């Protein structure tokens, strides 16, 4: 199992990450599509080749072709949106918020899977990328759709652990050079 390979690559000083990785994926109460879509989107967003290589095959095996593509689409569109909307939010001139974005975001309207799943994946990626405006937007859509806070937090926990594992493994690879 690729998850076991990934856990074995985590150094002893990051034992909590190893335990948390097994827990947030292995003990998740999310439905399989939500879980593995979140895992895949977050593995991509982590920018860690090792994390993505190890988690992608299992994600692909647990997702339909449409969900697999949609999870990758969530990571891609949020890579753009998180930079754009985070920047608009951080600029001290509020007039930027009144300007038309002018960026294509069609996949958000037609992701090819249940809207709730895509929104959950987008929220998790936004957590990794640190866009408060996107986090608020996706959380509001999810809450209006009846998604409970525990489900949303579950996705954020997955995002935080995958990101931490990616950072740790990349740092270890650099230090080993």
C-alpha positions in Angstrom: 0.0 0.0 0.0 1.4 3.4 -1.0 0.1 5.0 2.2 2.4 2.6 4.2 5.3 3.6 1.9 4.7 7.2 2.5 4.4 6.7 6.3 7.7 4.8 6.3 9.4 7.7 4.6 8.4 10.1 7.4 11.4 10.6 9.8 11.1 9.7 13.5 11.2 13.3 14.6 7.9 13.7 12.8 6.2 10.7 14.3 3.0 12.7 15.0 2.7 13.3 11.2 3.0 9.6 10.5 0.3 8.8 13.1 -1.9 11.6 11.8 -1.5 10.6 8.2 -2.7 7.1 9.0 -5.6 8.5 11.1 -6.9 11.2 8.8 -6.9 8.8 5.8 -7.4 5.4 7.4 -10.0 6.4 9.9 -11.9 9.1 8.0 -15.6 9.1 8.1 -15.9 10.9 4.7 -17.4 8.9 1.9 -14.8 7.4 -0.4 -15.2 9.9 -3.1 -14.9 12.9 -0.8 -12.0 11.3 1.0 -9.9 10.3 -2.0 -10.7 13.5 -3.9 -9.5 15.5 -1.0 -6.4 13.4 -0.7 -5.6 13.8 -4.4 -6.3 17.5 -4.6 -4.2 18.1 -1.5 -1.4 15.9 -2.6 -1.2 18.0 -5.8 -1.4 21.3 -3.8 1.3 20.1 -1.4 3.8 20.4 -4.3 5.6 17.4 -3.0 6.5 14.9 -5.7 6.9 12.1 -3.1 3.5 12.7 -1.6 1.8 12.9 -5.0 3.6 9.8 -6.3 2.6 7.7 -3.2 -1.0 8.9 -2.8 -2.1 9.2 -6.4 -2.4 5.5 -7.3 -4.7 4.8 -4.4 -6.7 7.9 -5.1 -7.1 6.8 -8.7 -8.1 3.4 -7.6 -10.8 4.8 -5.3 -12.3 7.4 -7.6 -14.3 7.2 -10.8 -12.6 8.7 -13.8 -14.8 11.8 -13.5 -14.0 12.3 -9.8 -10.3 11.7 -10.4 -10.4 14.5 -13.1 -12.5 16.7 -11.0 -10.1 16.5 -8.0 -7.2 17.4 -10.3 -9.4 20.3 -11.6 -10.0 21.5 -8.1 -6.3 21.6 -7.4 -5.6 23.4 -10.7 -8.4 26.1 -10.5 -7.6 26.8 -6.8 -3.9 27.2 -7.6 -5.0 30.2 -9.7 -7.9 31.4 -7.6 -6.1 31.3 -4.3 -3.3 33.5 -5.6 -5.8 35.9 -7.3 -8.3 36.3 -4.4 -5.7 36.2 -1.7 -3.8 39.0 -3.4 -7.0 41.1 -3.9 -7.8 40.6 -0.2 -4.3 41.5 1.0 -3.9 44.7 -1.1 -4.8 47.7 1.0 -6.7 49.3 -1.9 -10.3 48.0 -1.6 -11.0 49.1 -5.2 -9.4 45.9 -6.5 -12.3 44.1 -5.1 -14.6 46.0 -7.4 -12.8 45.1 -10.5 -14.0 42.2 -12.7 -11.7 39.1 -12.3 -11.9 38.3 -16.0 -10.5 34.7 -15.3 -12.1 31.6 -16.7 -13.5 29.4 -13.9 -16.0 27.2 -15.8 -15.1 24.1 -13.9 -16.5 25.4 -10.7 -19.9 25.6 -12.3 -19.7 22.2 -14.0 -17.1 20.1 -12.2 -18.3 16.7 -13.4 -19.1 15.5 -9.9 -21.4 16.5 -7.1 -21.0 20.2 -6.4 -20.5 19.5 -2.7 -17.5 17.2 -3.3 -15.8 19.7 -5.6 -16.4 22.5 -3.1 -15.0 20.4 -0.3 -11.8 19.7 -2.4 -11.6 23.4 -3.3 -11.8 24.3 0.4 -9.1 21.8 1.4 -6.7 23.2 -1.3 -7.5 26.7 -0.3 -6.5 25.8 3.3 -3.1 24.7 2.0 -2.7 27.8 -0.2 -3.8 30.1 2.6 -6.6 32.0 0.9 -9.0 33.2 3.6 -11.5 34.7 1.1 -11.7 31.4 -0.8 -12.0 29.4 2.5 -14.9 31.6 3.5 -16.6 31.3 0.1 -16.3 27.5 -0.1 -17.3 27.0 3.5 -20.4 29.1 3.0 -21.4 27.1 -0.1 -20.9 23.9 1.8 -22.8 25.0 4.9 -25.7 26.2 2.7 -25.7 22.7 1.1 -26.2 21.2 4.5 -22.6 20.0 5.1 -21.7 20.0 8.8 -18.7 21.6 10.4 -17.2 18.2 11.3 -17.1 17.2 7.6 -15.5 20.5 6.7 -13.0 20.1 9.5 -12.2 16.6 8.4 -11.2 17.9 4.9 -9.0 20.6 6.6 -7.3 18.0 8.8 -6.5 16.0 5.7 -5.1 19.1 4.0 -3.0 20.1 7.0 -1.5 16.6 7.5 -0.7 16.1 3.8 0.9 19.6 3.6 3.0 18.9 6.7 4.1 15.6 5.3 5.1 17.2 2.0 7.0 20.0 3.7 8.8 17.6 5.9 9.8 15.2 3.1 11.0 18.0 0.9 13.1 19.4 3.7 14.6 16.0 4.4 15.4 15.5 0.7 17.2 18.9 0.6 19.2 18.1 3.7 20.2 14.7 2.3 21.8 16.3 -0.8 
